[in-house]
Each structure stands twice: as C-alpha cells, then as structure tokens.
C-alpha cells in the first residue's frame, strides 16, 4: 500500500479516505492517533492489523461534539459532565456504557466505550468532516514508543496505512488520562495521562487509582493496562533517584562494557555527559511536563544510536510526573 503524506490543508482528502474505510494518522495534543471510522468494523480491524495490536486491547473513540457523545453512550452521569466541563476538549478519556453502532472491535467485546474530545483544531475539524467518531490508538507499531511527530509515524507505519497528516510536534507528548465512570460513585483512573489525579480530585473529590501490579485476567477496559508498551529496541533502565548514586551506577556499567545513552534533566546531564557518552536532555529538573513531552521522542532518537542500553532519570510521582513514570516503568526492563 502506498501511504500518502498530507499537509494540514488536505483534510478533505484525509476525510475522504476515512469515509472509504481507510486508516489515516493525524495529530492530537497528546500523541499522533491512528484513525478509522469507529462505526465501520472492517476499517477498525485495519488499525489492529497495521499496528500488530492484540484484539482485546480496546481503542479510544474521538469525538468533536457533545452531540456525538450522546449518540454513542447510554447515559452521561453528573460525574462525567463535571469532568467534561473542566477538561474537554482535552487529554481526558472517559469510559462509559456504550450504545449505538460502534464497531465491536473498538471495545474488545466489552459493553463499555472509551471516549474523548481532543484539544487539537486539526483533529476536531477532521472528525467533524468525517461525521462520525474516529477510533484512534497511538499511530505506532504496538509496543513501541508513541509517536509525537509525523516522522515517527512514517518510521513505523509507512506502507501499512493510507495516509499520514503532518501537523508538527504534539504538545503534551503522553497519551490521555483514562477515567472509568461506569460506576459514577467510584471514578477510577485506569491510565494516568495529560490530566493529573490532583486536577481530577480538585473537581470530583475522591478519585481512585488502578493498581497496575494486579494481574489482569479479563479483557482490559482501557488501552495501556495489559500489554508491554512504549519500548524501543534498546533496553531501557531506570536510574536511581539521586544524582550521585546515578553517576556511580553509570560509571560501573560502562566499566563493565556497556555503551550507554543517557536521558536526564539538563541539570543532571551537565554532570553526566562526556565526549564518549551520548546524552539527551529531558528539560529542567523542576519542569516534569518538559520530561513528559520529550520522553517518547528521546527514546526513539536514542534508539538510533550505537549504544547497548538507554538509562533514564526517574521523576517524582506527582502531577504529570505520575504519567511520565507510568510510561517509563512500562518501557523499562530494569531498575538500577
């Protein structure tokens, strides 16, 4: 299959492809999404094939209006309306009971659907022109770091999908928060993301967090719960939280023959980088949102280097740091 590379001015062509049941990658404020008509079972299955994604890993549907929401969920509880009023459009996905002609593959056979309204003008215009929700996971090969620009999508999916819309770099750089509201009295975060637990608690009061250490036997309600994710080809190892300890660990690993790529804050990198050691900055140490925005891109960039492993600085699990650490821990094979 030939993959078209489209400019933002070519939304009419992109929407034509989607209406014809094809798959198109497009930018959102979080990461690039791999979109298909969420009501077309054949089109949705093309997403799973292109990504190599397990069939029981559900997809998020993206909408451009509240009217679309009403058409595809059984009810919108007050808890959901509160979240919508504060965080939509934006990086917060709600899990609600589904209705209407959503393709069964979207929900992995469950009676629920994950839905969000992206905060990106191009994504909203595209959904509007297609006229139905777009099912859209991240536009990458399943298991690899999510794409934050069109070149990442091209690297993974060129020749496997109909088109890629180049909308530049994404802003947040990590996927949306997924909030399960099937029991409105017990809002539960299934995946941390662009909206933090602190922000949700400020408007909802009590918010529960899924325990990722619990073994998942049944089909997951949300993407990002069951399978290995976000991993480059090179192994990823998490550094100790203290700079002096991290430096000792790196020195010993290199003495033992490892060739390391280092991903840390600029503050740490000044102390750790050498002429022989590859290093990329994740931003200022007190700006975890910078680290979140740069993590996937930096993992992909470092994966191209002639190294044996990538070592990465951990951040505190508060605010967006929770989502950053969720992705890093899923990508990593070792904690140093």
Secondary structure, 3 states (H helix, E strand, C coil): CCCEEECHHHHHHHHHHHHCCCCEEECCCCCCEEEEECCCHHHHHHHHHHHCCCCCCCCEEECCCHHHHHHHECCCCHHHHHHHHHHCCCCEEEEEEECCCCCHHHHCCCCEEEEECCCCHHHHHHHHHHCCCEEEEECCCCCCCCCCCHHHHHHHHCCCCCEEECCCCCCCCCCCEEEECCCCCCCEEEECCCCCHHHHHHHHCCCEECCCCCCCCCCCCCCCCCCCCCCCCCEEEECCCCHHHHHHHHHHHHHCCCCEEEEECHHHHHHHCCCCCEEEECCCCCCHHHHHHHHHHHHHHHHCCCCCEEEECCCCCCCCHHHHHHHHHHHCCEEC
